[in-house]
Amino acid sequence: MADQFFGKTVEEYILQLKKFNLDLKFVMELKVQGRLLRWPQDIAGNLDNNVIRLYPGHIKLISEGKRIGDYRWAGYLDYHQQTVNHLLLDNLLTKFQMFEQARHSLSCGMGVLNSAIKAIEAKDHYTKGHSDRVSQLAMKISDMFDVDYSEYDIEIASKLHDIGKIGVSEIILCKPGLLTEQEITEIRKHPEIGANILKPLPIFEHLVPVIRHHHEKIDGTGYPDGLAGDDIPLLSRIIAVADTFDALTSNRPYRQAMSTEKALGVIAGVKGSQLDARIVDTFLSLREHLLTAAN
Ligand SMILES: [Fe+2]
């Protein structure tokens, strides 16, 4: 996550430098928390060959009294360029502080939510490990799509997709026989309950619709809102495929696990009606991997 964050921030930073025509005037080296970025990369060698010693410019990056990295440059900067350079650096530090705060809230939030996942798994032992397996599959499928979510978001959303089951009675979750209509209505509340659990946490706000819509169907017959096609968030559609596969290949109170081969057949059969056709095709292309993993 830190790498993604700094990679993006520094890319933006370099773009800004280019915008201010600073690109030909100097070389720089930025080291934040062990991550070293040199720019321009093609003359990075100059940094090792005394350029810094000849034209030293060095700023220690300090955040809340802690040294988080170093910024060094070599070359001539006029007054205007130096001002812009310092402003951009300030921006980088501010972003770093925001990142640190977000990371702290995230680890607190994730701690609470991980406990909630464990609580669901303890309540419904048939789903033990389900969240982790769905998360791994969803990440594998997402790799083959141009998704707008970070790897981290995909992992969190797919791990938490069933968090709303915490609000569903254990008797219904573990019932061995067929469910009554009332029990089905009860169990179908879990995507909404899950979305409501995540809503108060600002760091997960963007994942609320993903959780809410993971049981929608492409033909609009799913729940809770009967969304259809591309109106269903892409990540919800990806989780739906991974979730269906894992449910079919796991033992449930009312039936034994299906073989991988058979489950792939079932998934192919609901392509375009229940599940997104493009995602199903991608998923089916993982056939060999899934068969090997099952053995
Ligand atoms: Fe679910």
Residues whose N, C-alpha, C, O or C-beta is under 5 A from the ligand:
A	BS01	LIG	H161 D162
